[in-house]
Amino acid sequence: MYSKIVFMITFKKQSGDPPYLKFRKEYDRALSADQKIIEAISVSSLCKFNSIVDSRYVNLKIVDDKDFIFFSNYDSPKSKQFMSHNQVCVTIFWNTTNVQIRMRSNIKKTSKEFNDKYFSSRSPKKNALAISSNQSNKIDSYQSVQKRYKETERSEDLNKCPEYWGGFVFRPYYFEFWKGHASRINKREAYELNNQVWLKKYLEP
């Protein structure tokens, strides 16, 4: 018998701006529809040094007012890409409600104080992985990863956040909400920030 694992995004202060209210509404609808892995987001970025574009899924952990926050190894390729070119595009798809959300934003690191506090609130097993992993580096075998993880569990302070781990925060200046339709007359509703005012428009399917 497998226990049900519930993945959720933590909402702190709720922004009253229209696209943020709509984001929360769509999230609540997907959650009520039993959306699996609801926090998964695809983040696309450009590496300024070699002009390579990459995408990867990460777990969106927090929405605080206008800020979206996830966590990563700061030595990872994606982190280096964010630092070389700080513009990203984020995509979410919730299949239970057939809704896609796209966001464009600039991205930056969260503060060390924020990282330390968040890290200490996590489970020891998660922290052992964050400490032991040289994310995306070439390895000899999967067994070597398991060995280093177990050694870390035994020998490291699992409440102390390493310098190479922390959060990234992005605050979108563009949202697009796509709602699929059986006849492909899809509804596309966009919000763009202009001089601190959100301008709403509809787009052709």
C-alpha positions as CSV (number, residue, x, y, z in Angstrom):
1,M,0.0,0.0,0.0
2,Y,1.6,3.3,-1.1
3,S,0.8,6.4,0.9
4,K,-0.4,9.4,-1.1
5,I,2.2,12.1,-1.4
6,V,0.8,15.6,-1.7
7,F,3.0,18.2,-3.4
8,M,1.9,21.8,-2.9
9,I,3.0,25.4,-3.3
10,T,3.2,27.5,-0.2
11,F,1.3,30.8,-0.6
12,K,2.3,33.5,1.8
13,K,1.1,37.1,1.3
14,Q,-1.5,37.1,-1.5
15,S,-1.0,39.9,-4.1
16,G,-4.2,41.6,-5.2
17,D,-2.9,42.2,-8.7
18,P,-5.2,40.6,-11.4
19,P,-2.7,38.0,-12.8
20,Y,-1.7,36.8,-9.3
21,L,-5.4,36.4,-8.3
22,K,-6.0,34.4,-11.5
23,F,-2.9,32.3,-10.9
24,R,-4.2,31.4,-7.4
25,K,-7.7,30.7,-8.7
26,E,-6.3,28.3,-11.4
27,Y,-4.0,26.7,-8.8
28,D,-6.9,26.1,-6.4
29,R,-9.0,24.6,-9.3
30,A,-6.1,22.2,-10.2
31,L,-5.6,21.3,-6.6
32,S,-9.3,20.5,-6.2
33,A,-9.1,18.4,-9.4
34,D,-6.3,16.3,-7.7
35,Q,-3.5,17.5,-9.9
36,K,-0.4,15.4,-9.4
37,I,3.0,17.2,-8.8
38,I,1.3,20.5,-9.0
39,E,4.4,22.5,-8.1
40,A,6.4,21.4,-11.2
41,I,7.4,24.3,-13.4
42,S,9.6,24.4,-16.6
43,V,12.2,27.2,-16.5
44,S,13.8,28.2,-19.8
45,S,17.0,30.2,-19.9
46,L,19.8,31.4,-22.1
47,C,23.5,31.0,-21.5
48,K,25.1,34.3,-22.6
49,F,28.5,32.7,-23.0
50,N,27.6,30.1,-25.6
51,S,24.1,31.1,-26.7
52,I,22.6,27.8,-25.7
53,V,19.0,27.7,-24.6
54,D,18.0,25.2,-21.9
55,S,14.8,24.1,-20.2
56,R,14.3,22.1,-17.1
57,Y,11.6,21.3,-14.5
58,V,12.0,22.6,-10.9
59,N,9.7,22.6,-8.0
60,L,8.1,25.9,-7.3
61,K,8.0,26.1,-3.5
62,I,6.7,29.5,-2.5
63,V,4.6,32.4,-3.9
64,D,5.0,35.4,-1.6
65,D,3.1,38.4,-2.8
66,K,4.6,39.0,-6.3
67,D,7.6,36.7,-5.8
68,F,7.9,33.1,-7.0
69,I,10.7,31.1,-5.4
70,F,12.4,27.8,-6.0
71,F,15.7,26.3,-4.8
72,S,18.8,24.9,-6.5
73,N,22.5,24.2,-6.3
74,Y,24.2,27.6,-7.1
75,D,27.1,25.7,-8.9
76,S,24.7,23.9,-11.3
77,P,24.6,24.8,-15.0
78,K,21.1,26.3,-14.7
79,S,22.3,28.6,-11.9
80,K,25.2,29.8,-14.0
81,Q,22.9,30.4,-16.9
82,F,20.6,32.5,-14.7
83,M,23.6,34.6,-13.6
84,S,24.9,35.1,-17.2
85,H,21.5,36.1,-18.5
86,N,18.9,36.8,-15.9
87,Q,15.8,36.6,-18.2
88,V,13.7,33.4,-18.0
89,C,10.5,32.0,-19.3
90,V,8.5,29.8,-17.0
91,T,5.7,27.4,-18.1
92,I,3.2,25.4,-16.0
93,F,0.7,22.8,-17.4
94,W,-2.0,21.4,-15.2
95,N,-3.6,18.6,-17.2
96,T,-6.5,18.0,-14.8
97,T,-7.9,21.4,-15.8
98,N,-6.2,21.7,-19.2
99,V,-4.6,25.0,-18.3
100,Q,-1.2,26.3,-19.3
101,I,0.4,29.3,-17.6
102,R,3.4,31.1,-19.1
103,M,5.4,33.8,-17.4
104,R,8.3,36.0,-18.4
105,S,10.5,37.4,-15.8
106,N,14.0,38.4,-14.6
107,I,15.5,36.2,-11.9
108,K,18.0,36.6,-9.0
109,K,19.3,34.7,-6.0
110,T,17.5,35.0,-2.6
111,S,19.5,36.2,0.4
112,K,21.7,34.1,2.5
113,E,19.5,34.7,5.6
114,F,16.5,33.5,3.7
115,N,18.4,30.4,2.5
116,D,19.6,29.5,6.0
117,K,16.1,29.8,7.5
118,Y,14.5,27.8,4.8
119,F,17.2,25.1,4.8
120,S,16.8,24.6,8.5
121,S,13.1,24.0,8.1
122,R,13.6,21.1,5.6
123,S,13.9,17.4,6.4
124,P,17.3,16.0,7.1
125,K,17.1,13.6,4.1
126,K,16.5,16.5,1.7
127,N,19.3,18.4,3.2
128,A,21.7,15.5,3.0
129,L,21.1,15.3,-0.7
130,A,21.5,19.1,-1.2
131,I,24.9,18.9,0.7
132,S,26.2,15.8,-1.0
133,S,25.2,16.5,-4.6
134,N,27.6,18.1,-7.1
135,Q,24.6,18.8,-9.3
136,S,25.1,17.8,-13.0
137,N,28.7,16.9,-12.6
138,K,29.9,13.7,-14.4
139,I,30.0,10.7,-12.1
140,D,31.6,7.2,-12.2
141,S,28.4,5.4,-11.2
142,Y,25.1,5.9,-9.5
143,Q,26.4,3.8,-6.6
144,S,29.0,6.6,-5.9
145,V,26.1,9.1,-5.5
146,Q,24.4,6.8,-3.0
147,K,27.6,6.2,-1.1
148,R,28.3,10.0,-0.8
149,Y,24.7,10.6,0.3
150,K,24.9,8.0,3.1
151,E,28.3,9.4,4.3
152,T,26.8,12.9,4.4
153,E,23.8,11.7,6.4
154,R,26.3,10.3,9.0
155,S,28.9,13.0,9.1
156,E,27.5,16.4,8.2
157,D,25.5,19.0,10.1
158,L,22.2,18.6,8.2
159,N,20.8,21.9,9.5
160,K,23.6,24.1,8.1
161,C,22.9,25.5,4.6
162,P,26.0,25.2,2.3
163,E,27.1,28.3,0.5
164,Y,26.4,26.6,-2.9
165,W,22.7,26.0,-2.2
166,G,19.8,28.5,-2.1
167,G,16.8,30.0,-3.7
168,F,16.0,31.8,-6.9
169,V,13.2,34.4,-7.0
170,F,11.4,35.7,-10.1
171,R,8.7,38.4,-10.3
172,P,6.9,38.1,-13.6
173,Y,6.2,41.1,-15.9
174,Y,4.1,39.0,-18.3
175,F,1.5,36.2,-17.7
176,E,-0.4,34.2,-20.3
177,F,-3.2,31.9,-19.2
178,W,-4.2,29.3,-21.9
179,K,-7.3,27.3,-21.4
180,G,-7.7,24.3,-23.8
181,H,-11.0,23.6,-25.5
182,A,-12.2,20.4,-27.1
183,S,-12.8,22.1,-30.5
184,R,-9.3,23.8,-30.2
185,I,-11.0,27.2,-29.8
186,N,-8.5,27.7,-27.0
187,K,-8.9,30.7,-24.7
188,R,-5.7,32.8,-24.2
189,E,-5.7,35.6,-21.7
190,A,-2.6,37.7,-21.2
191,Y,-1.4,40.3,-18.7
192,E,1.6,42.6,-19.3
193,L,3.1,45.0,-16.8
194,N,3.4,48.6,-18.3
195,N,4.5,51.4,-16.0
196,Q,3.3,49.5,-12.9
197,V,-0.1,48.8,-14.5
198,W,-1.3,45.4,-15.7
199,L,-2.7,45.6,-19.2
200,K,-5.1,42.7,-20.1
201,K,-5.6,41.4,-23.6
202,Y,-7.0,38.3,-25.3
203,L,-5.0,36.4,-28.0
204,E,-6.1,34.3,-30.9
205,P,-6.0,30.6,-30.3
